[in-house]
Amino acid sequence: MLFCAGLGTRLRPITNDIPKALVPVNGKTLLQRNIEYLNSYGIQDFVINIHHFGEKILQHLEENNHFGMNVQISDEREEVLETGGGLKKAAPFLSKEDFIVMNVDILTNMNLQHMIDFHTQRKPIATLAVTNRESSRKLLFNTQKELSGWCNKITHEKVISRPNSSLAELAFSGIHIISPTFINLMDRSDKHSIIDPYLKVAKTHTILGYDHSGDILIDVGKHETLQQATQIFK
């Protein structure tokens, strides 16, 4: 699943006329780049959620023959549901086997197969890609790389799911591998961040962090990082 419903407010005025998913980086939209990235690891079935200028995403897919992929649309044009509500709404498309979720504005050279192998071997209810980098919000992990909490470095707000005297702070990369069981444990379908149910479920189930520090990872959410992406992703 590619999260494509965001408003892209930090990329205005570019996103005054197009959705963030269609912002180009060297002639290719973020949507196309991530479809191609995921397809390079054998993924051909996609769910895409839409909200802001959703019809333009549909048109882009149609004009490009869905980039040769099998694409299903989770339509949030009536109300944007953020990552948690968006995942819950897309559940009918995602209920058969473990699946990958990725924010459309993330560009990376991470070896996804290594993350898939990590998840397959350990069989957590979810695996979250993380790196050791600067971020205002961090996920907290114990020495077994189990999700144990979350903190906001600016407001000093903290949520602890698994108390532990030694917790490492890592920043979420916006790439997940999720078991359908996790969706069944989500008790909200309204607008909310997926981090909220992760922290709740982590109290009783194993959610692991996959550390890929050292890889290229750009959140193309603002003008400075869009410029970086243009220099790196040719």
PANUTOR-806553 format. One record per residue: x, y, z of N, C-alpha, C in turn. Coordinates in Angstrom, 2 decimals, decimal comma. Layout:
N
[[X; Y; Z]; [X; Y; Z]; [X; Y; Z]];
...
This chain:
234
[[0,84; -1,19; 0,00]; [0,00; 0,00; 0,00]; [0,88; 1,24; 0,00]];
[[0,53; 2,18; -0,86]; [1,19; 3,48; -0,90]; [0,24; 4,53; -0,36]];
[[0,67; 5,23; 0,70]; [-0,12; 6,33; 1,25]; [0,04; 7,55; 0,35]];
[[-1,01; 7,92; -0,35]; [-0,96; 9,02; -1,32]; [-1,99; 10,10; -1,03]];
[[-2,60; 10,08; 0,16]; [-3,73; 10,96; 0,43]; [-3,32; 12,28; 1,09]];
[[-2,04; 12,45; 1,39]; [-1,61; 13,64; 2,12]; [-1,81; 14,94; 1,37]];
[[-1,92; 16,04; 2,11]; [-2,18; 17,35; 1,52]; [-0,92; 18,01; 0,97]];
[[0,24; 17,62; 1,48]; [1,48; 18,20; 0,96]; [1,61; 19,69; 1,21]];
[[1,16; 20,13; 2,37]; [1,12; 21,58; 2,65]; [2,51; 22,22; 2,65]];
[[3,53; 21,46; 3,07]; [4,88; 22,04; 3,14]; [5,51; 22,23; 1,75]];
[[4,87; 21,64; 0,74]; [5,39; 21,77; -0,63]; [4,63; 22,82; -1,44]];
[[3,76; 23,57; -0,78]; [3,11; 24,65; -1,50]; [4,16; 25,68; -1,94]];
[[3,98; 26,33; -3,11]; [2,78; 26,33; -3,97]; [2,70; 25,18; -4,97]];
[[3,71; 24,28; -4,99]; [3,67; 23,17; -5,96]; [2,38; 22,38; -5,81]];
[[2,00; 22,10; -4,54]; [0,82; 21,25; -4,29]; [-0,48; 22,05; -4,27]];
[[-0,44; 23,30; -4,73]; [-1,69; 24,04; -4,92]; [-2,47; 23,49; -6,11]];
[[-1,76; 22,80; -7,02]; [-2,39; 22,33; -8,26]; [-2,30; 20,82; -8,45]];
[[-1,42; 20,16; -7,72]; [-1,26; 18,71; -7,86]; [-1,12; 18,08; -6,48]];
[[-1,42; 16,79; -6,35]; [-1,18; 16,11; -5,07]; [0,31; 15,83; -4,89]];
[[0,71; 15,63; -3,66]; [2,12; 15,36; -3,36]; [2,64; 14,15; -4,14]];
[[1,79; 13,16; -4,33]; [2,19; 11,95; -5,04]; [2,65; 12,22; -6,47]];
[[2,19; 13,33; -7,04]; [2,53; 13,64; -8,43]; [3,62; 14,70; -8,54]];
[[4,25; 15,06; -7,43]; [5,39; 15,97; -7,49]; [6,53; 15,26; -8,23]];
[[7,09; 15,91; -9,26]; [8,13; 15,24; -10,05]; [9,52; 15,39; -9,45]];
[[10,31; 14,34; -9,59]; [11,73; 14,36; -9,27]; [12,46; 13,89; -10,53]];
[[13,11; 14,83; -11,21]; [13,81; 14,52; -12,47]; [12,92; 13,79; -13,46]];
[[11,72; 14,32; -13,66]; [10,85; 13,81; -14,73]; [9,97; 12,64; -14,36]];
[[10,11; 12,12; -13,14]; [9,25; 11,02; -12,69]; [8,54; 11,46; -11,41]];
[[7,25; 11,18; -11,32]; [6,51; 11,51; -10,11]; [6,95; 10,62; -8,95]];
[[6,73; 11,10; -7,73]; [7,01; 10,27; -6,56]; [6,24; 8,96; -6,62]];
[[5,01; 9,01; -7,11]; [4,21; 7,79; -7,24]; [4,88; 6,80; -8,17]];
[[5,30; 7,26; -9,35]; [5,96; 6,35; -10,29]; [7,25; 5,81; -9,71]];
[[8,04; 6,67; -9,08]; [9,32; 6,22; -8,53]; [9,13; 5,11; -7,49]];
[[8,10; 5,25; -6,63]; [7,93; 4,23; -5,60]; [7,25; 2,98; -6,12]];
[[6,39; 3,10; -7,12]; [5,88; 1,89; -7,77]; [7,04; 1,12; -8,38]];
[[7,94; 1,82; -9,04]; [9,09; 1,16; -9,68]; [10,04; 0,58; -8,63]];
[[10,23; 1,31; -7,53]; [11,08; 0,81; -6,44]; [10,52; -0,50; -5,89]];
[[9,24; -0,52; -5,57]; [8,62; -1,71; -5,00]; [8,57; -2,84; -6,02]];
[[8,29; -2,51; -7,28]; [8,24; -3,53; -8,32]; [9,61; -4,18; -8,55]];
[[10,68; -3,43; -8,28]; [12,02; -4,01; -8,45]; [12,27; -5,15; -7,46]];
[[11,42; -5,26; -6,43]; [11,48; -6,38; -5,49]; [10,34; -7,37; -5,73]];
[[9,75; -7,32; -6,90]; [8,75; -8,31; -7,31]; [7,32; -7,98; -6,95]];
[[7,07; -6,79; -6,41]; [5,71; -6,43; -5,99]; [4,93; -5,91; -7,20]];
[[3,76; -6,48; -7,43]; [2,94; -6,10; -8,59]; [1,53; -5,67; -8,20]];
[[1,12; -5,97; -6,98]; [-0,24; -5,64; -6,52]; [-0,17; -4,47; -5,55]];
[[-0,89; -3,41; -5,87]; [-0,82; -2,18; -5,10]; [-2,19; -1,71; -4,65]];
[[-2,23; -1,13; -3,46]; [-3,39; -0,36; -2,99]; [-2,90; 1,07; -2,80]];
[[-3,64; 2,02; -3,34]; [-3,26; 3,44; -3,24]; [-4,44; 4,19; -2,67]];
[[-4,21; 4,94; -1,59]; [-5,30; 5,77; -1,06]; [-5,19; 7,17; -1,65]];
[[-6,33; 7,82; -1,86]; [-6,35; 9,13; -2,50]; [-7,26; 10,07; -1,73]];
[[-6,90; 11,36; -1,74]; [-7,75; 12,41; -1,16]; [-7,53; 13,71; -1,92]];
[[-6,44; 14,42; -1,62]; [-6,12; 15,71; -2,21]; [-5,86; 15,54; -3,72]];
[[-6,68; 16,19; -4,56]; [-6,58; 16,04; -6,02]; [-6,56; 14,57; -6,42]];
[[-7,41; 13,78; -5,76]; [-7,44; 12,35; -6,02]; [-7,70; 12,00; -7,47]];
[[-8,53; 12,80; -8,14]; [-8,85; 12,51; -9,54]; [-7,61; 12,64; -10,42]];
[[-6,65; 13,49; -10,02]; [-5,43; 13,63; -10,81]; [-4,54; 12,40; -10,68]];
[[-4,56; 11,77; -9,50]; [-3,82; 10,51; -9,33]; [-4,45; 9,43; -10,20]];
[[-5,79; 9,36; -10,19]; [-6,47; 8,37; -11,03]; [-6,14; 8,59; -12,50]];
[[-6,11; 9,84; -12,93]; [-5,80; 10,17; -14,32]; [-4,36; 9,78; -14,65]];
[[-3,43; 10,07; -13,74]; [-2,02; 9,73; -13,94]; [-1,84; 8,22; -14,10]];
[[-2,52; 7,47; -13,26]; [-2,46; 6,00; -13,35]; [-3,03; 5,51; -14,67]];
[[-4,17; 6,08; -15,05]; [-4,84; 5,67; -16,30]; [-3,96; 5,98; -17,50]];
[[-3,40; 7,17; -17,52]; [-2,57; 7,59; -18,66]; [-1,32; 6,73; -18,80]];
[[-0,86; 6,16; -17,70]; [0,35; 5,33; -17,73]; [0,04; 3,84; -17,61]];
[[-1,22; 3,48; -17,88]; [-1,63; 2,07; -17,84]; [-1,27; 1,43; -16,51]];
[[-1,44; 2,22; -15,42]; [-1,14; 1,77; -14,06]; [0,30; 1,25; -13,92]];
[[1,17; 1,74; -14,81]; [2,58; 1,33; -14,81]; [2,74; -0,18; -14,87]];
[[1,75; -0,83; -15,49]; [1,79; -2,28; -15,67]; [1,46; -3,07; -14,41]];
[[0,98; -2,39; -13,36]; [0,68; -3,05; -12,09]; [-0,82; -3,26; -11,92]];
[[-1,16; -4,12; -10,96]; [-2,54; -4,30; -10,54]; [-2,78; -3,31; -9,39]];
[[-3,58; -2,27; -9,65]; [-3,76; -1,19; -8,68]; [-5,22; -1,11; -8,24]];
[[-5,43; -1,09; -6,93]; [-6,76; -0,86; -6,37]; [-6,73; 0,44; -5,58]];
[[-7,85; 1,15; -5,59]; [-7,92; 2,48; -5,00]; [-8,77; 2,46; -3,73]];
[[-8,21; 3,01; -2,65]; [-8,96; 3,25; -1,43]; [-9,29; 4,75; -1,42]];
[[-10,55; 5,08; -1,62]; [-10,96; 6,45; -1,89]; [-11,29; 7,20; -0,59]];
[[-10,48; 8,17; -0,26]; [-10,71; 9,00; 0,93]; [-11,05; 10,44; 0,55]];
[[-11,62; 10,64; -0,64]; [-11,87; 12,01; -1,08]; [-12,91; 12,73; -0,22]];
[[-13,78; 11,98; 0,44]; [-14,76; 12,63; 1,34]; [-14,09; 13,14; 2,61]];
[[-13,13; 12,37; 3,13]; [-12,43; 12,76; 4,36]; [-11,08; 12,07; 4,42]];
[[-10,02; 12,85; 4,59]; [-8,70; 12,26; 4,73]; [-8,59; 11,64; 6,12]];
[[-8,06; 10,42; 6,20]; [-8,10; 9,63; 7,44]; [-6,74; 9,45; 8,09]];
[[-5,71; 10,09; 7,55]; [-4,33; 9,92; 8,02]; [-3,91; 8,45; 7,89]];
[[-2,76; 8,11; 8,42]; [-2,20; 6,78; 8,16]; [-2,96; 5,66; 8,86]];
[[-3,42; 5,91; 10,09]; [-4,15; 4,86; 10,82]; [-5,52; 4,61; 10,23]];
[[-6,30; 5,67; 10,08]; [-7,63; 5,52; 9,49]; [-7,56; 5,07; 8,05]];
[[-6,53; 5,53; 7,34]; [-6,36; 5,13; 5,94]; [-6,08; 3,65; 5,80]];
[[-5,24; 3,12; 6,69]; [-4,96; 1,68; 6,66]; [-6,22; 0,88; 6,99]];
[[-6,95; 1,32; 8,01]; [-8,16; 0,61; 8,41]; [-9,19; 0,59; 7,27]];
[[-9,34; 1,72; 6,57]; [-10,30; 1,79; 5,47]; [-9,90; 0,85; 4,32]];
[[-8,59; 0,70; 4,12]; [-8,10; -0,15; 3,03]; [-8,07; -1,63; 3,39]];
[[-8,50; -1,97; 4,60]; [-8,42; -3,36; 5,09]; [-8,99; -4,40; 4,14]];
[[-10,13; -4,13; 3,47]; [-10,68; -5,16; 2,57]; [-9,71; -5,57; 1,46]];
[[-8,77; -4,70; 1,11]; [-7,80; -5,03; 0,06]; [-6,57; -5,75; 0,62]];
[[-6,43; -5,79; 1,96]; [-5,15; -6,16; 2,57]; [-5,25; -7,33; 3,54]];
[[-6,28; -8,13; 3,45]; [-6,59; -9,08; 4,53]; [-6,05; -10,49; 4,30]];
[[-5,28; -10,72; 3,24]; [-4,91; -12,10; 2,92]; [-3,52; -12,52; 3,42]];
[[-2,54; -11,65; 3,31]; [-1,18; -12,02; 3,70]; [-0,44; -10,77; 4,14]];
[[0,76; -10,95; 4,71]; [1,55; -9,80; 5,13]; [1,79; -8,88; 3,94]];
[[1,82; -7,58; 4,20]; [1,91; -6,60; 3,12]; [2,84; -5,47; 3,52]];
[[3,32; -4,75; 2,52]; [4,21; -3,61; 2,73]; [3,40; -2,33; 2,64]];
[[3,70; -1,39; 3,50]; [3,10; -0,04; 3,44]; [4,23; 0,96; 3,34]];
[[4,03; 1,97; 2,51]; [5,09; 2,97; 2,30]; [4,46; 4,33; 2,05]];
[[5,03; 5,36; 2,65]; [4,61; 6,72; 2,35]; [5,12; 7,10; 0,96]];
[[4,27; 7,69; 0,14]; [4,66; 7,97; -1,24]; [5,75; 9,03; -1,33]];
[[5,93; 9,84; -0,28]; [6,93; 10,91; -0,35]; [8,29; 10,48; 0,19]];
[[8,49; 9,17; 0,41]; [9,78; 8,64; 0,84]; [10,55; 8,12; -0,38]];
[[11,80; 8,55; -0,51]; [12,69; 7,99; -1,52]; [13,88; 7,38; -0,81]];
[[14,21; 6,15; -1,16]; [15,28; 5,44; -0,45]; [15,96; 4,44; -1,37]];
[[17,18; 4,06; -1,01]; [17,88; 2,96; -1,68]; [17,95; 1,74; -0,78]];
[[17,15; 1,71; 0,29]; [17,14; 0,57; 1,21]; [16,87; -0,73; 0,45]];
[[17,61; -1,77; 0,80]; [17,36; -3,09; 0,21]; [16,12; -3,68; 0,88]];
[[15,00; -3,58; 0,20]; [13,73; -4,02; 0,78]; [13,71; -5,53; 1,03]];
[[14,43; -6,29; 0,21]; [14,45; -7,74; 0,41]; [15,06; -8,10; 1,75]];
[[16,05; -7,36; 2,18]; [16,65; -7,62; 3,50]; [15,63; -7,40; 4,62]];
[[14,81; -6,35; 4,47]; [13,77; -6,08; 5,46]; [12,70; -7,18; 5,43]];
[[12,33; -7,62; 4,24]; [11,36; -8,71; 4,11]; [11,89; -9,98; 4,76]];
[[13,16; -10,28; 4,53]; [13,76; -11,48; 5,13]; [13,76; -11,38; 6,66]];
[[14,11; -10,21; 7,18]; [14,10; -9,96; 8,62]; [12,72; -10,22; 9,19]];
[[11,69; -9,69; 8,53]; [10,31; -9,86; 8,99]; [9,86; -11,32; 8,90]];
[[10,20; -11,98; 7,81]; [9,79; -13,37; 7,59]; [10,41; -14,31; 8,62]];
[[11,67; -14,05; 8,95]; [12,37; -14,92; 9,91]; [11,84; -14,74; 11,33]];
[[11,53; -13,52; 11,71]; [11,15; -13,25; 13,10]; [9,64; -13,26; 13,35]];
[[8,87; -13,07; 12,29]; [7,40; -13,17; 12,36]; [6,74; -12,26; 13,41]];
[[7,11; -10,99; 13,48]; [6,37; -10,08; 14,35]; [5,04; -9,72; 13,71]];
[[4,19; -9,02; 14,45]; [2,93; -8,58; 13,89]; [3,14; -7,41; 12,93]];
[[4,27; -6,71; 13,11]; [4,67; -5,64; 12,19]; [6,16; -5,38; 12,34]];
[[6,78; -4,95; 11,24]; [8,17; -4,52; 11,24]; [8,22; -3,10; 10,70]];
[[8,92; -2,21; 11,41]; [9,00; -0,81; 11,02]; [10,44; -0,46; 10,66]];
[[10,65; 0,09; 9,47]; [11,98; 0,53; 9,08]; [12,33; 1,79; 9,87]];
[[13,52; 1,81; 10,43]; [13,96; 2,94; 11,26]; [15,44; 3,23; 10,99]];
[[15,83; 4,47; 11,28]; [17,25; 4,82; 11,19]; [17,62; 5,72; 12,37]];
[[18,91; 5,81; 12,61]; [19,45; 6,69; 13,65]; [19,74; 8,05; 13,01]];
[[18,77; 8,93; 13,03]; [18,93; 10,26; 12,40]; [18,16; 11,29; 13,21]];
[[18,40; 12,55; 12,91]; [17,72; 13,64; 13,59]; [16,24; 13,63; 13,24]];
[[15,38; 13,75; 14,24]; [13,94; 13,82; 14,02]; [13,30; 14,34; 15,30]];
[[12,22; 15,10; 15,15]; [11,55; 15,63; 16,33]; [10,76; 14,56; 17,06]];
[[10,43; 13,48; 16,34]; [9,68; 12,38; 16,97]; [10,47; 11,08; 16,78]];
[[10,57; 10,32; 17,84]; [11,35; 9,08; 17,79]; [10,52; 7,92; 18,33]];
[[10,74; 6,74; 17,76]; [10,22; 5,51; 18,33]; [11,27; 4,96; 19,29]];
[[10,81; 4,28; 20,33]; [11,70; 3,75; 21,36]; [11,71; 2,23; 21,28]];
[[12,90; 1,65; 21,32]; [13,05; 0,20; 21,19]; [13,94; -0,34; 22,30]];
[[13,61; -1,55; 22,77]; [14,47; -2,21; 23,75]; [15,62; -2,91; 23,02]];
[[16,44; -3,63; 23,76]; [17,64; -4,23; 23,16]; [17,29; -5,35; 22,18]];
[[16,07; -5,88; 22,26]; [15,62; -6,89; 21,30]; [14,99; -6,25; 20,06]];
[[15,09; -4,92; 19,94]; [14,51; -4,15; 18,84]; [12,98; -4,22; 18,83]];
[[12,38; -4,47; 20,02]; [10,92; -4,47; 20,13]; [10,43; -3,05; 20,38]];
[[9,38; -2,64; 19,65]; [8,81; -1,32; 19,88]; [8,32; -1,22; 21,31]];
[[8,80; -0,18; 22,01]; [8,49; -0,05; 23,44]; [7,94; 1,32; 23,81]];
[[7,90; 2,25; 22,84]; [7,37; 3,56; 23,15]; [7,62; 4,56; 22,04]];
[[7,33; 5,82; 22,37]; [7,44; 6,94; 21,43]; [7,71; 8,21; 22,22]];
[[8,44; 9,13; 21,62]; [8,65; 10,41; 22,29]; [8,71; 11,55; 21,28]];
[[8,33; 12,72; 21,74]; [8,43; 13,95; 20,97]; [9,55; 14,77; 21,59]];
[[10,60; 15,02; 20,83]; [11,79; 15,68; 21,36]; [11,57; 17,17; 21,64]];
[[10,52; 17,73; 21,02]; [10,25; 19,16; 21,20]; [9,33; 19,40; 22,40]];
[[8,22; 18,64; 22,44]; [7,24; 18,84; 23,52]; [7,56; 18,01; 24,76]];
[[8,50; 17,04; 24,60]; [8,89; 16,11; 25,67]; [7,76; 15,15; 26,06]];
[[6,74; 15,06; 25,21]; [5,69; 14,06; 25,43]; [6,29; 12,67; 25,22]];
[[5,85; 11,72; 26,04]; [6,38; 10,36; 25,93]; [5,28; 9,35; 26,19]];
[[5,27; 8,27; 25,41]; [4,34; 7,17; 25,61]; [5,17; 5,89; 25,72]];
[[4,97; 5,14; 26,80]; [5,72; 3,90; 27,00]; [4,76; 2,71; 26,90]];
[[5,07; 1,80; 26,00]; [4,26; 0,58; 25,84]; [4,84; -0,58; 26,62]];
[[6,18; -0,65; 26,65]; [6,87; -1,71; 27,38]; [7,95; -1,06; 28,25]];
[[7,70; -0,93; 29,53]; [8,69; -0,27; 30,41]; [10,04; -0,99; 30,36]];
[[11,10; -0,19; 30,26]; [12,44; -0,74; 30,19]; [13,42; 0,37; 30,59]];
[[14,45; 0,01; 31,29]; [15,39; 1,02; 31,77]; [16,30; 1,55; 30,67]];
[[16,41; 0,78; 29,57]; [17,31; 1,18; 28,49]; [16,58; 1,10; 27,15]];
[[16,19; 2,25; 26,62]; [15,46; 2,30; 25,36]; [16,21; 3,16; 24,35]];
[[16,38; 2,64; 23,14]; [17,07; 3,37; 22,08]; [16,06; 4,18; 21,27]];
[[16,45; 5,40; 20,90]; [15,59; 6,27; 20,09]; [15,98; 6,16; 18,63]];
[[15,00; 5,80; 17,79]; [15,23; 5,70; 16,34]; [14,07; 6,37; 15,61]];
[[14,37; 6,93; 14,45]; [13,35; 7,65; 13,68]; [12,72; 6,72; 12,65]];
[[11,40; 6,78; 12,56]; [10,64; 5,94; 11,64]; [10,85; 6,40; 10,20]];
[[11,03; 5,44; 9,30]; [11,31; 5,74; 7,89]; [10,07; 5,79; 7,01]];
[[8,91; 5,48; 7,56]; [7,68; 5,49; 6,74]; [7,52; 4,27; 5,87]];
[[8,21; 3,17; 6,23]; [8,09; 1,90; 5,51]; [7,79; 0,82; 6,54]];
[[6,74; 0,04; 6,31]; [6,30; -0,96; 7,26]; [6,05; -2,29; 6,54]];
[[6,17; -3,38; 7,25]; [5,62; -4,68; 6,81]; [4,66; -5,12; 7,90]];
[[3,43; -5,41; 7,50]; [2,35; -5,60; 8,48]; [1,61; -6,92; 8,23]];
[[1,31; -7,60; 9,32]; [0,45; -8,79; 9,26]; [-1,01; -8,34; 9,27]];
[[-1,89; -9,01; 8,51]; [-3,32; -8,67; 8,56]; [-3,90; -8,73; 9,97]];
[[-3,29; -9,53; 10,84]; [-3,75; -9,62; 12,23]; [-3,71; -8,25; 12,91]];
[[-2,74; -7,44; 12,53]; [-2,62; -6,11; 13,13]; [-3,87; -5,28; 12,83]];
[[-4,35; -5,32; 11,60]; [-5,54; -4,53; 11,24]; [-6,72; -4,97; 12,08]];
[[-6,83; -6,26; 12,34]; [-7,94; -6,76; 13,15]; [-7,89; -6,24; 14,58]];
[[-6,70; -5,89; 15,04]; [-6,53; -5,38; 16,40]; [-6,74; -3,87; 16,49]];
[[-6,83; -3,21; 15,35]; [-7,07; -1,77; 15,34]; [-8,53; -1,50; 15,71]];
[[-8,76; -0,70; 16,76]; [-10,12; -0,51; 17,23]; [-10,70; 0,85; 16,82]];
[[-9,98; 1,55; 15,95]; [-10,48; 2,85; 15,47]; [-10,49; 2,87; 13,94]];
[[-11,51; 3,51; 13,38]; [-11,57; 3,69; 11,93]; [-11,65; 5,16; 11,56]];
[[-11,57; 6,04; 12,57]; [-11,62; 7,47; 12,31]; [-10,22; 7,97; 11,92]];
[[-10,10; 9,27; 11,73]; [-8,83; 9,90; 11,37]; [-7,84; 9,80; 12,53]];
[[-6,71; 9,12; 12,31]; [-5,68; 9,04; 13,33]; [-4,37; 8,52; 12,74]];
[[-3,29; 8,76; 13,46]; [-1,98; 8,28; 13,04]; [-1,83; 6,79; 13,35]];
[[-1,16; 6,08; 12,47]; [-0,94; 4,64; 12,70]; [-0,03; 4,40; 13,91]];
[[0,73; 5,41; 14,31]; [1,59; 5,25; 15,49]; [0,76; 4,95; 16,73]];
[[-0,43; 5,53; 16,83]; [-1,28; 5,29; 18,00]; [-1,61; 3,81; 18,18]];
[[-2,16; 3,12; 17,16]; [-2,42; 1,68; 17,36]; [-1,15; 0,87; 17,49]];
[[-0,05; 1,28; 16,85]; [1,21; 0,56; 17,05]; [1,59; 0,55; 18,53]];
[[1,51; 1,70; 19,16]; [1,91; 1,79; 20,58]; [0,98; 0,98; 21,47]];
[[-0,30; 0,93; 21,10]; [-1,26; 0,16; 21,89]; [-1,03; -1,35; 21,71]];
[[-0,89; -1,78; 20,46]; [-0,72; -3,21; 20,17]; [0,63; -3,71; 20,70]];
[[1,64; -2,83; 20,74]; [2,97; -3,23; 21,20]; [2,99; -3,70; 22,65]];
[[1,94; -3,37; 23,40]; [1,88; -3,82; 24,80]; [1,70; -5,33; 24,89]];
[[1,06; -5,92; 23,86]; [0,71; -7,35; 23,93]; [1,28; -8,17; 22,77]];
[[1,76; -7,50; 21,72]; [2,29; -8,21; 20,55]; [3,65; -7,64; 20,17]];
[[4,42; -8,42; 19,45]; [5,77; -7,98; 19,07]; [5,73; -7,16; 17,79]];
[[6,20; -5,93; 17,89]; [6,44; -5,06; 16,74]; [7,92; -4,75; 16,75]];
[[8,62; -5,03; 15,66]; [10,06; -4,90; 15,62]; [10,51; -3,71; 14,78]];
[[11,66; -3,16; 15,13]; [12,31; -2,15; 14,32]; [13,38; -2,78; 13,45]];
[[13,38; -2,40; 12,18]; [14,43; -2,85; 11,25]; [15,34; -1,66; 10,98]];
[[16,53; -1,68; 11,52]; [17,45; -0,55; 11,45]; [18,23; -0,59; 10,13]];
[[17,99; 0,41; 9,28]; [18,74; 0,48; 8,02]; [19,55; 1,78; 7,95]];
[[20,06; 2,19; 9,10]; [20,91; 3,39; 9,15]; [22,06; 3,27; 8,16]];
[[22,34; 4,37; 7,47]; [23,40; 4,38; 6,46]; [22,86; 4,38; 5,06]];
[[21,62; 3,95; 4,87]; [20,99; 4,01; 3,55]; [20,56; 5,44; 3,24]];
[[20,40; 5,73; 1,97]; [19,79; 6,99; 1,56]; [18,31; 6,96; 1,93]];
[[17,84; 8,01; 2,57]; [16,42; 8,12; 2,92]; [16,05; 9,60; 2,90]];
[[15,16; 9,96; 2,00]; [14,73; 11,36; 1,90]; [13,22; 11,42; 2,00]];
[[12,74; 12,19; 2,95]; [11,31; 12,50; 3,06]; [11,07; 13,74; 2,21]];
[[10,50; 13,52; 1,02]; [10,32; 14,62; 0,07]; [9,05; 15,39; 0,44]];
[[9,10; 16,01; 1,62]; [7,92; 16,69; 2,12]; [8,03; 18,20; 2,15]];
[[9,22; 18,70; 1,84]; [9,40; 20,16; 1,83]; [10,39; 20,52; 0,73]];
[[10,51; 21,81; 0,44]; [11,28; 22,24; -0,72]; [12,75; 21,87; -0,62]];
[[13,34; 21,95; 0,58]; [14,76; 21,63; 0,74]; [15,03; 20,17; 0,42]];
[[14,17; 19,28; 0,92]; [14,39; 17,85; 0,67]; [14,04; 17,47; -0,77]];
[[13,10; 18,18; -1,37]; [12,82; 17,95; -2,80]; [14,06; 18,28; -3,61]];
[[14,75; 19,34; -3,25]; [15,98; 19,70; -3,94]; [17,05; 18,63; -3,75]];
[[17,16; 18,10; -2,52]; [18,11; 17,01; -2,26]; [17,79; 15,80; -3,12]];
[[16,51; 15,46; -3,20]; [16,09; 14,29; -3,98]; [16,46; 14,47; -5,44]];
[[16,33; 15,69; -5,94]; [16,65; 15,96; -7,34]; [18,14; 15,74; -7,61]];
[[18,97; 16,02; -6,60]; [20,42; 15,82; -6,76]; [20,81; 14,34; -6,69]];
[[20,07; 13,55; -5,90]; [20,47; 12,16; -5,63]; [19,79; 11,16; -6,55]];
[[18,48; 11,34; -6,77]; [17,71; 10,36; -7,56]; [17,59; 10,85; -9,00]];
[[18,52; 10,41; -9,82]; [18,57; 10,88; -11,20]; [17,58; 10,13; -12,08]];
